[in-house]
Amino acid sequence: MYLVTYLHVALTTRLAELRRDGERGDSPVPTAVIIFGLVAAALAVTVLVKSRAENWMTAVPTAP
C-alpha cells in the first residue's frame, strides 16, 4: 500500500509541475523562417534603393 501511495503522490506532483510550466516557448524553426524572410525583404529593399539611386545619379546633368 505504501508503494501505491508513493507512486500516486509522485505522479500527482509531477503533473502539477508540468501544468505550472504553461509557456515553454516556440520552436526555433518558425523564428528562423521569420528572420530569413526579414533579411530577404531587407535585401530586396536595399537593391531597389541602390538601383534607383544609380539611375537618378546618371540622369543628373554634368557641367560643360
N, C-alpha and C positions, 0 to 999 in steps of 0.2 A: 504494500500500500504506500510505503514511503517513496518508492521509485515513481509510482504513478503521480503522486502529489508533486514530487520534484520536477518531473517532466512537464506537468501541467503549468507550474509556476514559471519554468524556464521558457516554455513556448509562449505563454501569455506575455511575459516580459519582453521577449524578442519581438513579438508582433507589435507591441506598444512602441518599442524603439523605432521600428520600421515605419509606423504610421506617423511618428513625430518628424521624421525626415521627409516632409512632403515635397519640397523643392530640391531636386537633385541636379538641376541644370539641363542644358541641351547637349546633344552630342556635337562633336566638333565639325562634323560634315556640313550641316547647314550653315554654320558660321563661316567655314572656308568657302562655300559656294557664294555666300553674300559678299565676302571680301573680294573674291575673284571677279564678281560682277561689278563691284565698285571700281576696281582697278581697270577693268576693261572700259567702263564708261569714262573714267578719267583720261585714259589714253586716247579715246576717240575724241573727246573734247579738246585735248591738247593738240592733236593732229589737225583738227578743224581750225582752231585758232591760229596755228602756225601757218597753214596754207592760206588763210585769209589775210594774215599779216604780210606774208610774202607777196601775194597778189597786190595788196594795197601799196606796198613799197615799190614794186615795179611800175605801178601806174603813176607815181609821183614824178612830175616833170623835173628835169635837171636844168640847171642854169647854163646858158650858152657860153 
